[in-house]
Every structure is written in C-alpha cells, then in structure tokens.
Amino acid sequence: MNTEVKKQVKQILVEYLTDVGSAFAITEEGEQVYLSKRLTKKMDVQPGDIFDAHVLLNYADKRDMIKYRAMRVKVATDIAPIFQDT
C-alpha cells in the first residue's frame, strides 16, 4: 500500500453545490475537486468562486471520477487566465 501523501496547491473554480452542502470544482487543467460540507460552510463557498486550494489525491475508489479533494482553500488573488472570464 502506497502511503505517500502528495499535497499540491491548485487554483479551482467552484461549479456547483450539492443538496447536502458539499461542492465540486475544477482545476485549470479541467480536473475535478471535491470540497467537503465543512469546508464549504466555513468558507461560504458559492458557485463561481475561485480559490487557491491545497488538494490531495482523492481516495483510490473515487479517484477515477473526482481526482482531488480540497483540504484547505483561500480566496485567489491572482486569477489564472482560464478563469478570468467566468
């Protein structure tokens, strides 16, 4: 079992909130990111928000659909060009 934890910072664009309060976003590369209900509530996340997110690879059984899970986010101040027109 590979226990290596590789944390990265990626800019994300929140696409939608779920009925239970979690959220899903995309990276600049188009990869999916899951945001937990706890994180979504704490940061008052809304669709269209752009964050710099500390992400980890998602659990192995979920990684094919949602590559990352966000562990911490902060409001992005230097918006990536791909997100500037959103």
C-alpha positions in Angstrom: 0.0 0.0 0.0 1.4 3.4 -1.0 1.0 5.8 1.9 2.7 8.7 0.3 0.7 11.9 0.7 1.3 14.4 -2.0 -0.3 17.8 -1.3 -0.5 20.4 -4.0 -1.9 23.9 -4.5 -4.2 24.3 -7.4 -6.4 27.1 -8.4 -10.0 25.9 -8.6 -13.4 27.3 -9.9 -16.4 26.1 -7.9 -19.0 24.8 -10.4 -21.9 23.7 -8.1 -23.0 23.0 -4.5 -24.8 19.7 -3.7 -28.1 19.5 -1.8 -26.2 18.2 1.3 -23.8 21.2 1.3 -20.6 19.9 -0.3 -19.3 21.3 -3.5 -17.4 20.4 -6.7 -14.9 22.5 -8.6 -12.5 22.2 -11.5 -8.8 23.0 -11.8 -7.2 24.9 -14.6 -6.5 21.5 -16.2 -10.1 20.5 -16.0 -9.7 18.0 -13.2 -12.5 17.6 -10.6 -12.1 18.6 -7.0 -14.4 17.7 -4.1 -15.0 20.2 -1.3 -16.5 18.9 2.0 -19.6 20.3 3.6 -17.4 21.5 6.5 -15.1 23.4 4.2 -17.9 24.7 2.0 -19.7 26.1 5.1 -16.6 27.6 6.7 -15.6 29.5 3.6 -19.2 30.3 2.5 -18.4 28.7 -0.9 -20.7 29.7 -3.8 -20.7 28.7 -7.5 -18.3 30.8 -9.5 -15.9 31.3 -6.5 -12.2 31.0 -7.3 -9.8 29.6 -4.7 -6.3 28.5 -4.3 -6.8 25.1 -2.8 -4.5 22.7 -1.0 -5.5 19.4 -2.5 -4.8 15.8 -2.0 -5.4 12.9 -4.4 -8.9 11.6 -3.7 -9.4 8.1 -2.2 -8.5 5.4 -4.6 -12.0 4.2 -5.1 -13.2 7.7 -6.1 -10.2 9.0 -8.0 -11.4 7.9 -11.4 -14.3 10.4 -11.2 -13.0 13.1 -8.8 -9.2 13.3 -8.9 -8.7 15.6 -5.9 -10.2 16.6 -2.5 -9.6 20.0 -1.1 -8.1 20.2 2.4 -7.9 24.0 2.7 -8.8 26.9 0.5 -8.2 30.6 0.4 -9.7 33.2 -2.0 -7.5 33.5 -5.0 -5.9 37.0 -5.6 -4.0 36.2 -8.8 -6.7 34.7 -11.1 -5.5 32.2 -13.8 -6.2 33.4 -17.3 -8.5 30.4 -18.0 -10.8 31.6 -15.1 -10.7 35.3 -15.8 -13.9 35.4 -18.0 -16.1 33.5 -15.5 
